Amino acid sequence: MSVAVKKTGHPYISTEPKISGDQYVISGTRIKVMDIAIQYELMGKNVDMIIDEYPHLRLEQVHDALSYYYEHKDMFDKQYRLDQVLINQLKKNYPSKIKAKIG
């Protein structure tokens, strides 16, 4: 049984469960909308800097990813907070072996 690509109303954004699970990505890539948003919002990178990091992307793809993020900001931000809680729990349950060795 084939699972179809889910269209989003944005020409460059989709989700394909076999490739990205439930994550929204730039179509034809594994680059998540959330990864682009984090670089732009939290890391302070501009669109040109993001393109430098992902040279296979086009300007319109990055802008569409940011547009999709801002249209669904509450959903993405909620997922980001949940992911951070999970990461912190994992860090507590599985402390770094390297940090323990170097003190």
C-alpha positions in Angstrom: 0.0 0.0 0.0 1.5 3.3 -1.0 1.1 6.4 1.2 0.6 9.6 -0.7 2.4 12.8 -0.3 0.3 15.2 1.7 -0.1 18.6 0.0 -0.2 21.7 2.1 -1.4 24.5 -0.2 2.2 25.7 -0.3 4.0 24.7 -3.6 7.3 23.7 -1.9 6.0 22.1 1.4 4.7 18.6 1.9 4.9 15.6 4.2 5.5 12.1 3.1 5.2 9.6 6.0 7.7 7.1 4.5 10.4 9.8 4.4 9.6 12.4 7.0 7.0 10.8 9.3 4.6 13.6 10.2 7.2 16.3 9.7 6.6 19.0 7.1 9.6 19.3 4.7 10.6 21.1 1.7 9.3 18.9 -1.1 11.8 16.5 -2.6 14.2 16.9 0.3 14.5 15.8 3.9 14.9 19.4 5.1 12.3 20.1 7.7 10.3 23.3 7.9 11.1 23.4 11.6 14.9 23.2 10.9 14.6 26.3 8.6 12.5 28.1 11.2 14.9 27.3 14.0 17.8 28.6 12.0 15.9 31.8 11.1 14.2 32.5 14.4 16.5 31.1 17.1 19.9 31.2 15.5 19.4 34.5 13.8 20.4 33.4 10.3 19.0 35.3 7.3 17.7 33.5 4.2 21.0 33.9 2.4 22.9 32.2 5.3 20.4 29.4 5.2 20.9 28.9 1.5 24.7 28.9 2.1 24.1 26.0 4.5 21.8 24.2 2.1 23.1 25.1 -1.3 20.7 22.7 -3.1 17.7 24.8 -1.9 16.4 27.7 -3.9 15.4 31.0 -2.4 11.7 30.4 -3.0 11.8 27.1 -1.2 13.2 28.7 2.0 10.7 31.6 1.8 7.9 29.1 1.4 9.1 27.1 4.4 9.2 30.3 6.5 5.8 31.3 5.2 4.4 27.9 6.2 6.0 28.1 9.6 4.5 31.5 10.3 1.0 30.4 9.1 1.2 27.4 11.6 3.5 29.0 14.2 1.4 27.8 17.2 1.6 24.2 16.0 5.3 24.3 15.3 6.1 26.1 18.6 4.1 23.6 20.6 5.9 20.7 19.0 9.3 22.4 19.6 8.5 22.8 23.3 7.4 19.2 23.6 10.6 18.1 21.8 12.7 20.2 24.3 11.0 18.5 27.3 11.7 15.1 25.8 15.4 16.0 25.2 15.8 17.3 28.7 14.2 14.0 30.1 16.6 12.0 28.0 19.6 14.0 29.2 18.6 13.3 32.8 18.0 9.6 32.2 21.1 9.1 30.0 23.8 11.4 31.1 26.7 12.1 28.7 29.5 9.5 29.2 32.0 12.0 27.7 31.1 14.7 30.3 31.5 12.1 33.1 34.9 11.2 31.8 36.3 14.7 31.4 34.7 15.8 34.7 
